[in-house]
Amino acid sequence: QSALTQPASVSGSPGQSITISCTGTTNDVGNYNLVSWYQQHPGKAPKLMIYEVNKRPSEISHRFSGSKSGKTASLTISGLQAEDEADYYCCSYAGGSTWVFGGGTKLTVL
Amino acid sequence: QVQLVQSGAEVKKPGSSVKVSCKASGGSFSSYAMSWVRQAPGQGLEWMGGITPIFGSANYAQQFQGRVTITADKSTSTAYMELSSLKSEDTAVYYCARAGGYCSSTSCFDYWGQGTLVSVSS
C-alpha cells in the first residue's frame, strides 16, 4: 500500500481558487468512489471536509468541492480565506477494509 | 454525538510495546470499524489498521503486519492499539478514527480522537 500522491504545497491569495490533486492507483482511487479529504490545523485532529469524492458535510462551506477522474481526485477551494491555511490530506478506500492516505499538502494563503 | 477519548501520552524504550486506548461514547460502538492512524512529527497521516467490533476481526496495513494488534471491548466501548518492538521511528501521534455520521463503514472517518503522543527514546 503506497501513499497517494499529493503536491507538497500549494498557495493562493485571498479570494482566489486553488486545486489540490491526489493520485492513486487502480487499487484505490481508480476503483472506488470513496475518496475523502481532511483539513488539519497544527496540533489538531483531522477534520472531514469532503467524502465519497464530492459530498460535503452540511457544516462545511460550499467553497470546498471535490471531484475525481480516473486515478486522480481533486479538492478545490474557492474564495480562499486566511482560515483555510492548513494541511490537507486525501484518503481512499483500498478494498478489504483497508485505507490509504495521501502524503498531505500544505496550503499557504498569501 | 460520538466522542472518542484516547489515553494519555506515553514514553517508551526501544524494543518495548505500547498500548493505546480509545473509548467511544454516543452512537453504536459495534457497528462501525474503528481505525488507527498515526502521524510522525512533521509528517503525514498513515493508516495502520482497523477493527469492526461486531465482527471482531482486524485488518492491518502491510507495513505494520506482525507488529500491531488492534482489539475492541464491546462491554466498555473501547478500542485498543498495541504496537510492539518499538523503534525511534514510531514516535508519533496516534489517532483513533471511525465512521458513523456522514460516513459509511467504507467511505471515510467522521470522528477522531484527540490523539495520543507516543515517544520512543532510549
Interface residues (C-beta under 8 A of the other chain):
Chain A: Q1 A3 Y32 L34 S36 Y38 Q40 A45 P46 K47 L48 Y51 E52 K55 P57 D87 Y89 C91 Y93 G96 S97 T98 W99 V100 F101 G102 G103 G104
Chain B: A33 S35 V37 Q43 G44 L45 E46 W47 G50 T52 N59 A61 Q62 Q63 Y95 A97 G101 Y102 C103 T106 S107 C108 F109 D110 W112 G113 Q114 G115
